[in-house]
Amino acid sequence: MDDAFDYAKQKWDKSHKVPEFKVGDLVLVSILSLNIKVQVLLNGELENKHPTFPVSLIKPYHPDDKELFPLKNPTPLTVPPVEQSEDKKIKKVIKENILRGKNQKEYFVRYRNPIHEDEWLAESEIPDSDKLLRRFRHERRPQA
């Protein structure tokens, strides 16, 4: 039994290493899935985004080395504009709120693309609002 455990541990340790990052290191982050978290400092357009990412999505950044690659033209790092990365398609309506003194409702919506943060919108600002609001109200209705 111990031999099987040692063998499995050895196989696991070969492919799973603890990342060694220091404060100030540049890293690359994938935004496709999330779980174990690390907090990073975001600059520029990403400054207002949530700075916590799973450690599995962070990779070390290696700048171009002119000694190793003298013929390579360095490419400047550019962050794609957040708003233009994909159309803001609404996945679902999460909450409903009535604005005080205005007698007007606003809805908390979640977008399909995880880059876009959830936000409060008026019904007139929600594309295809009749379908989304009908589904939202149906899900809130108590089932008998």
C-alpha positions as CSV (number, residue, x, y, z in Angstrom):
1,M,0.0,0.0,0.0
2,D,2.8,2.4,0.9
3,D,4.5,1.6,-2.5
4,A,1.4,2.6,-4.4
5,F,1.1,5.8,-2.3
6,D,4.8,6.7,-3.0
7,Y,4.4,6.0,-6.7
8,A,1.3,8.2,-7.0
9,K,2.9,11.0,-5.0
10,Q,6.0,10.8,-7.2
11,K,3.9,11.1,-10.4
12,W,1.9,14.0,-8.9
13,D,5.0,15.9,-7.8
14,K,6.5,15.6,-11.3
15,S,3.8,17.6,-12.9
16,H,2.7,19.9,-10.1
17,K,5.2,22.4,-8.9
18,V,4.6,25.3,-6.4
19,P,5.1,28.6,-8.4
20,E,7.9,30.8,-7.0
21,F,6.7,34.4,-7.4
22,K,8.0,37.5,-5.6
23,V,6.3,40.8,-5.0
24,G,7.0,42.9,-8.1
25,D,7.4,40.0,-10.6
26,L,5.6,40.5,-13.9
27,V,3.1,37.6,-14.6
28,L,0.7,36.6,-17.3
29,V,-2.9,35.7,-16.2
30,S,-5.4,33.6,-18.0
31,I,-9.0,34.5,-17.2
32,L,-10.9,31.3,-18.2
33,S,-11.5,29.5,-14.9
34,L,-11.0,30.4,-11.2
35,N,-10.4,28.7,-7.7
36,I,-7.1,29.0,-5.5
37,K,-6.5,32.7,-5.3
38,V,-3.6,35.2,-5.4
39,Q,-3.9,39.0,-5.5
40,V,-2.1,41.0,-8.2
41,L,-1.7,44.8,-8.8
42,L,-3.5,45.8,-12.0
43,N,-2.6,48.9,-14.0
44,G,-4.2,51.0,-16.7
45,E,-7.6,49.9,-18.0
46,L,-7.6,46.8,-15.7
47,E,-7.2,49.0,-12.6
48,N,-10.9,48.8,-11.7
49,K,-11.2,45.0,-12.1
50,H,-11.1,42.5,-9.3
51,P,-7.4,41.8,-8.6
52,T,-7.7,38.3,-7.2
53,F,-6.9,35.3,-9.5
54,P,-6.3,31.6,-9.0
55,V,-2.6,30.7,-8.7
56,S,-3.0,28.2,-11.5
57,L,-3.7,30.9,-14.0
58,I,-0.5,32.9,-13.3
59,K,2.6,32.3,-15.4
60,P,6.0,34.0,-15.0
61,Y,6.7,36.8,-17.5
62,H,10.0,36.6,-19.4
63,P,11.0,39.8,-21.2
64,D,12.8,39.5,-24.6
65,D,16.5,38.9,-24.1
66,K,18.6,40.6,-26.8
67,E,21.6,38.4,-26.1
68,L,19.8,35.1,-26.5
69,F,17.6,36.4,-29.5
70,P,19.5,39.2,-31.3
71,L,17.3,39.0,-34.4
72,K,14.0,39.1,-32.6
73,N,12.1,42.4,-32.8
74,P,10.7,43.2,-29.4
75,T,6.9,43.5,-29.3
76,P,5.5,46.1,-27.0
77,L,3.1,44.7,-24.3
78,T,-0.4,46.0,-24.9
79,V,-3.5,45.3,-22.9
80,P,-6.5,44.9,-25.1
81,P,-9.3,47.4,-24.3
82,V,-11.7,45.7,-21.9
83,E,-14.9,47.2,-23.4
84,Q,-14.0,46.2,-27.0
85,S,-12.9,42.6,-26.2
86,E,-16.4,41.2,-26.9
87,D,-20.0,42.5,-27.1
88,K,-21.5,42.9,-23.7
89,K,-24.1,40.1,-23.9
90,I,-26.2,39.6,-20.8
91,K,-26.3,36.1,-19.4
92,K,-29.0,36.7,-16.8
93,V,-30.7,39.1,-14.4
94,I,-29.7,38.5,-10.8
95,K,-31.5,41.1,-8.7
96,E,-34.2,43.8,-8.9
97,N,-34.2,47.1,-7.1
98,I,-36.5,50.1,-6.9
99,L,-34.8,53.5,-6.9
100,R,-36.0,55.7,-4.1
101,G,-38.0,58.7,-5.0
102,K,-38.1,57.8,-8.7
103,N,-40.4,54.9,-8.7
104,Q,-38.2,53.2,-11.3
105,K,-36.7,49.7,-11.3
106,E,-33.2,48.8,-12.0
107,Y,-31.7,45.3,-12.5
108,F,-28.4,43.7,-11.5
109,V,-27.2,41.8,-14.6
110,R,-24.4,39.3,-15.2
111,Y,-22.6,39.2,-18.5
112,R,-21.6,36.1,-20.5
113,N,-18.0,37.2,-20.8
114,P,-16.3,37.1,-17.3
115,I,-14.2,40.2,-18.2
116,H,-17.2,42.4,-17.8
117,E,-18.3,43.0,-14.2
118,D,-21.9,42.7,-13.1
119,E,-23.7,46.0,-13.0
120,W,-27.1,47.7,-12.3
121,L,-29.0,48.7,-15.4
122,A,-32.4,50.3,-16.1
123,E,-34.8,48.2,-18.1
124,S,-34.4,50.4,-21.1
125,E,-30.6,49.7,-21.1
126,I,-31.0,45.9,-21.2
127,P,-31.1,44.6,-24.8
128,D,-33.8,41.8,-25.1
129,S,-35.1,42.9,-21.7
130,D,-38.6,41.3,-22.1
131,K,-37.1,37.8,-22.4
132,L,-34.5,38.2,-19.7
133,L,-36.9,39.7,-17.2
134,R,-39.5,37.1,-17.9
135,R,-37.0,34.4,-17.1
136,F,-35.8,36.3,-14.0
137,R,-39.4,36.6,-12.7
138,H,-40.1,33.0,-13.5
139,E,-37.1,31.8,-11.5
140,R,-38.1,33.9,-8.5
141,R,-41.6,32.6,-8.4
142,P,-42.1,30.0,-5.6
143,Q,-42.7,26.5,-6.9
144,A,-45.8,24.7,-5.5
